[in-house]
């Protein structure tokens, strides 16, 4: 429709993340365990940390959006909230609100509006033609009388009043909401529902189970982009999402340099300028794959033949070890992955199993994983180490030893340290 090509309209919905101080009344439900590669070292969960947690779980978590100990989402369905502000308006609004000391995010997902509509997202309903009466027997939920608004639509309701006595006006947020319709016992603070111990258990919009294409990510600075691309590539390699799901990653510092981005054509050009192309990661030649894998085999066999282990190097219990290569974009990794030799764990570790070789010495798996990793690091100029679990044969077991602790590497997602 030609009438929709306007500077004040957008083809995307934006879900942004804000910093959350868990010691404040604005604290959120955040389980203690968010996987071992997401490290909350501060009571302040910054917006980049939270966005990467959501991205790595390919899920936007549903909430009740509490204010003053009361949910702002009505009905019995928690929701994921979006704004359909155009990109330029979102940047301007966030700058102005930050200047006023308001807590607003600069890290966000952009999802095509048509895709979200097809999944059930709808615009917020600002006010009703009659006074909105709440039922008194539904604590802790806030439920309106159903003759005013059907229960299934109440997640969309936002109070609205303008006049001399009292003004409640949130229409500037241009809000959309997607309702979570599954089990929500843990959302009831007075209920006996099971505690949520991991982020995997948190209900929300799991975009990994959708066919959404053309999503985007907004970040603050250029240095954030490689972290996001690393996470996206990991999800693709693990089979959690398809390659066309994410189309672009835009640093907002670049948006601000473009000045007034009111023309939809300018926004389209900006998106194209910041498109991410995963194709090179999957285009390594067959000859190069064979060459690299043969070199890896020689390194493994050479270490086995050396028989450099001693009794003190024997594995100390039932478990398993792998060679861990954190650099998922390296040529070595792409060649091993193409040859089907890599396991991508749920935490995003790229693991090479060396125990299938006939010359593998029993009971010294960790020792030789360490030795092979050292040789691979030297030969290919990449990060390589070893990863061990105990009392488990699964690479998703609890880590016993992981000799790689570079917090600046994109494998790790750590909160910022606030003084």
C-alpha positions in Angstrom: 0.0 0.0 0.0 1.5 3.3 -1.1 -0.1 5.2 1.8 2.1 3.1 4.2 5.4 4.4 2.7 5.7 7.3 5.2 8.4 8.6 7.5 6.2 8.0 10.6 5.6 4.3 9.8 7.8 1.3 10.0 7.9 -2.2 8.6 9.6 -3.4 11.9 8.7 -3.9 15.5 11.5 -3.1 18.0 12.0 -4.9 21.3 14.7 -3.1 23.3 16.5 -4.1 26.5 17.3 -1.7 29.4 19.7 -1.9 32.3 18.2 -3.6 35.3 19.4 -3.0 38.9 18.3 -6.2 40.7 18.6 -4.4 44.1 16.0 -1.8 43.0 12.2 -2.1 42.8 12.7 -2.5 39.0 14.4 -5.9 39.4 13.2 -8.7 37.2 12.9 -12.5 37.4 16.3 -13.7 36.4 17.3 -17.2 37.3 20.6 -17.8 39.0 21.8 -20.1 36.2 21.9 -18.5 32.7 24.5 -21.1 31.4 28.2 -20.9 32.2 29.0 -18.6 29.3 26.7 -15.9 30.6 28.4 -14.5 33.7 26.4 -12.1 35.9 29.2 -10.4 38.0 27.1 -7.4 39.0 23.7 -6.7 40.5 23.2 -4.5 37.5 22.2 -6.6 34.5 23.2 -4.3 31.6 21.2 -4.2 28.4 23.9 -5.8 26.2 24.2 -8.7 28.6 20.5 -9.2 28.7 20.1 -9.0 24.9 22.9 -11.6 24.4 21.2 -13.9 27.0 18.0 -13.7 25.0 19.8 -14.1 21.6 21.7 -17.2 22.9 18.5 -18.8 24.0 16.8 -17.6 20.8 14.0 -16.3 23.0 12.5 -13.0 24.1 11.2 -13.5 27.6 7.6 -12.7 28.5 7.0 -10.5 31.5 4.2 -8.8 33.5 6.2 -5.4 33.4 5.8 -4.7 37.0 5.7 -1.1 38.3 5.3 -0.4 42.0 4.8 -4.1 42.7 1.8 -4.3 40.3 1.7 -5.8 36.9 1.0 -3.4 34.1 0.0 -6.3 31.8 -3.7 -7.0 32.3 -5.4 -10.3 32.0 -3.8 -13.7 32.6 -1.2 -13.7 29.8 2.3 -12.2 30.3 3.6 -10.5 27.2 6.6 -9.5 25.1 6.4 -5.8 24.4 7.5 -3.9 21.2 7.3 -0.4 19.8 6.6 0.2 16.1 8.4 3.6 16.2 10.5 4.0 13.0 14.2 3.6 13.6 15.0 7.3 13.5 12.3 8.1 16.0 13.5 5.3 18.3 17.0 6.7 18.2 15.8 10.2 18.9 13.5 9.1 21.6 16.1 7.0 23.4 18.6 9.8 23.3 16.1 12.3 24.8 15.0 9.9 27.5 18.6 9.0 28.4 19.4 12.7 28.7 16.5 13.1 31.2 17.9 10.2 33.2 15.2 7.7 32.2 16.1 4.0 31.9 15.7 3.1 28.2 17.6 0.6 26.1 20.0 1.1 23.2 20.2 -2.6 22.4 17.3 -4.1 20.6 15.9 -6.7 18.2 14.1 -5.5 15.0 11.5 -8.0 13.7 9.4 -7.6 10.6 6.0 -6.5 11.6 4.2 -8.8 9.2 5.9 -11.8 10.8 5.0 -10.7 14.3 1.4 -10.1 13.3 1.2 -13.6 11.9 2.5 -14.9 15.2 -0.3 -13.1 17.2 1.3 -9.8 18.1 -1.2 -6.9 18.1 -1.2 -3.1 18.7 -1.9 -2.0 22.3 -5.4 -0.7 23.0 -5.1 2.7 24.7 -8.1 3.2 26.9 -11.7 2.1 26.5 -14.9 3.9 25.7 -16.1 3.0 29.2 -14.4 3.2 32.6 -12.1 0.2 33.0 -13.2 -1.7 36.1 -10.9 -4.3 37.6 -12.2 -7.4 39.3 -11.2 -7.7 42.9 -10.9 -11.5 43.2 -8.0 -12.1 40.8 -4.9 -11.0 42.8 -2.1 -10.9 41.9 -3.4 -10.6 38.3 -5.1 -7.5 37.1 -8.3 -8.6 35.3 -10.9 -6.2 33.8 -14.6 -7.0 33.7 -14.9 -9.2 30.6 -18.0 -7.3 29.4 -15.6 -4.4 28.8 -12.8 -6.3 27.1 -12.6 -10.1 26.5 -10.1 -11.8 28.7 -8.0 -13.0 25.8 -7.5 -9.4 24.6 -6.7 -7.8 28.0 -3.0 -8.2 27.6 -3.3 -5.3 25.0 -4.9 -2.9 27.4 -3.0 0.3 28.4 -4.7 2.9 30.7 -5.3 6.2 28.9 -6.7 9.5 30.2 -6.2 13.1 29.2 -7.7 16.1 30.9 -7.3 18.6 33.7 -7.6 16.2 36.6 -5.1 13.4 35.7 -3.2 12.6 32.5 -2.1 9.0 31.7 -0.7 9.0 28.2 1.6 6.3 26.9 0.6 6.6 23.3 4.0 7.9 22.4 5.4 4.3 22.9 3.3 3.0 20.0 3.3 -0.3 21.7 2.6 -3.8 20.3 2.4 -6.9 22.5 2.7 -10.6 21.9 0.9 -12.8 24.5 2.5 -15.9 26.0 -0.3 -18.5 26.2 1.6 -21.4 27.8 2.1 -22.4 31.4 2.7 -19.5 33.7 2.5 -20.8 37.2 5.9 -19.4 38.1 4.6 -15.9 37.3 2.2 -16.0 40.2 4.1 -14.6 43.3 1.5 -16.0 45.6 1.2 -19.4 44.0 2.9 -22.7 44.5 4.4 -23.1 41.1 7.8 -24.5 40.5 10.7 -22.1 40.7 12.4 -21.2 37.4 16.0 -22.2 37.8 17.3 -21.6 34.3 16.7 -19.3 31.4 15.7 -22.3 29.3 12.6 -22.6 31.5 11.6 -19.0 31.1 8.5 -18.7 28.9 8.7 -16.3 26.0 8.7 -15.9 22.2 11.0 -18.6 21.0 12.0 -17.3 17.5 14.1 -20.4 17.0 10.8 -22.3 16.5 9.6 -19.9 13.8 10.2 -19.2 10.1 10.9 -15.5 10.7 13.4 -14.1 8.3 15.0 -10.7 8.0 15.4 -9.9 11.7 17.9 -7.3 12.8 19.9 -6.3 15.9 20.6 -2.8 17.1 23.8 -2.3 19.2 25.5 0.8 20.5 29.0 0.6 19.2 31.0 -1.1 16.4 32.8 -3.3 18.9 29.5 -4.9 19.8 29.0 -6.2 16.2 31.4 -9.1 16.3 29.9 -10.4 19.5 26.4 -10.5 17.9 27.7 -12.1 14.7 29.5 -14.8 16.8 26.3 -15.6 18.7 24.2 -15.7 15.4 26.7 -18.0 13.7 26.8 -20.3 16.7 23.0 -20.6 16.7 23.1 -21.4 12.9 25.9 -24.0 13.4 24.0 -25.6 16.2 20.9 -25.9 14.1 18.9 -23.7 16.5 18.0 -21.1 13.8 18.1 -20.9 10.0 20.6 -18.8 8.1 18.1 -16.2 6.8 16.7 -15.4 10.2 19.0 -12.5 11.0 19.7 -10.0 8.2 21.6 -7.1 9.7 23.4 -5.7 12.8 23.4 -1.9 13.0 25.5 0.2 15.5 23.4 3.1 16.6 26.5 5.4 16.4 26.2 4.9 12.6 22.5 5.8 12.6 23.3 9.1 14.4 25.9 10.0 11.8 23.3 9.7 9.1 21.4 12.6 10.6 17.6 12.6 10.0 16.6 9.2 8.7 13.0 10.0 8.0 13.0 8.7 4.4 12.1 4.9 4.4 14.5 4.6 1.5 17.4 5.8 3.7 16.5 3.3 6.3 16.5 0.5 3.7 19.9 1.7 2.5 21.2 1.7 6.1 20.0 -1.9 6.6 21.6 -3.0 3.4 24.9 -1.3 4.4 24.9 -3.3 7.7 23.8 -6.6 6.4 25.6 -9.6 7.7 26.7 -12.2 5.2 27.1 -15.7 6.6 27.8 -17.2 3.2 31.6 -17.0 3.5 31.5 -19.2 6.6 29.9 -21.9 4.5 31.8 -21.5 1.2 35.2 -23.1 2.1 36.3 -25.3 -0.9 36.2 -29.1 -0.8 40.0 -29.3 -1.4 40.7 -26.9 1.4 38.4 -28.9 3.8 40.3 -32.1 2.9 43.7 -30.4 3.3 42.9 -28.9 6.7 41.3 -32.1 8.1 44.3 -34.2 6.9 46.7 -31.8 8.7 44.6 -32.1 11.9 44.7 -35.9 11.6 48.5 -35.8 11.4 48.7 -33.5 14.4 46.6 -35.9 16.4 48.4 -39.1 15.3 51.8 -37.4 16.0 50.8 -36.7 19.5 49.5 -40.2 20.1 52.6 -41.7 18.7 54.9 -39.6 21.0 53.3 -41.4 24.0 54.3 -38.4 26.2 52.0 -39.2 29.1 52.9 -40.4 32.5 50.9 -42.0 35.3 50.2 -38.6 36.9 48.4 -37.6 33.7 45.7 -40.3 33.9 42.1 -39.1 33.9 40.8 -38.9 37.5 37.3 -40.2 37.1 34.4 -41.1 34.8 33.8 -38.4 32.3 34.9 -37.2 28.9 37.1 -34.5 27.3 37.2 -32.7 23.9 39.4 -30.3 22.1 37.6 -26.9 22.3 38.1 -24.3 19.5 36.3 -21.1 20.6 37.0 -19.2 17.3 33.9 -20.2 15.4 34.7 -18.1 12.3 38.3 -19.5 11.8 39.1 -21.5 8.7 40.1 -24.4 10.8 36.7 -24.5 12.5 34.8 -24.1 9.2 36.8 -27.0 7.7 36.2 -29.3 10.7 32.5 -28.3 10.8 32.0 -28.9 7.1 33.6 -32.4 7.5 31.0 -33.2 10.3 33.6 -33.5 13.0 32.4 -30.8 15.4 29.8 -30.9 18.1 28.3 -27.6 19.0 27.2 -27.8 22.6 24.1 -26.0 24.0 26.5 -23.4 25.5 28.1 -22.8 22.1 31.4 -24.7 22.5 32.8 -26.1 19.3 34.2 -29.5 20.3 36.4 -32.0 18.5 36.4 -35.6 19.7 39.8 -37.3 19.3 38.8 -40.6 21.0 37.8 -42.3 17.8 41.4 -42.9 16.5 42.6 -46.5 16.8 45.9 -45.3 18.4 44.1 -43.4 21.1 45.7 -44.3 24.5 43.0 -45.2 27.0 42.5 -43.2 30.2 44.5 -40.2 29.0 41.8 -38.3 27.0 42.2 -34.9 28.8 46.0 -35.0 28.6 45.9 -35.6 24.8 43.1 -33.1 24.2 45.3 -30.5 25.9 48.3 -31.5 23.7 46.4 -31.5 20.5 44.8 -28.2 21.3 48.3 -26.6 21.9 49.5 -27.9 18.5 46.4 -26.6 16.7 46.7 -23.2 18.3 50.3 -23.0 17.1 49.7 -24.4 13.6 46.6 -22.4 12.8 47.0 -19.3 14.9 43.7 -19.6 16.7 42.4 -20.1 20.2 42.3 -23.8 21.1 42.0 -25.5 24.5 40.3 -28.5 26.1 37.0 -29.0 27.8 36.2 -31.8 30.3 33.0 -33.0 32.1 32.9 -35.5 35.0 30.3 -38.1 35.8 28.9 -37.5 32.3 29.5 -38.4 28.7 27.5 -35.4 27.4 29.2 -32.2 26.3 26.3 -30.4 27.9 27.2 -31.8 31.3 28.5 -29.5 34.1 32.0 -28.3 33.2 34.8 -29.9 35.2 37.6 -28.1 33.5 37.6 -25.5 30.7 41.0 -24.0 30.1 39.8 -20.8 28.4 39.0 -17.7 30.4 39.4 -14.8 28.1 36.5 -12.6 29.1 37.0 -10.4 26.1 36.4 -13.3 23.7 32.8 -13.3 22.3 32.1 -16.7 23.7 31.7 -15.1 27.1 28.9 -12.7 27.9 29.6 -10.9 31.1 27.9 -8.0 32.8 29.7 -4.7 33.0 31.2 -3.9 36.3 29.5 -1.0 38.0 31.3 0.9 40.8 
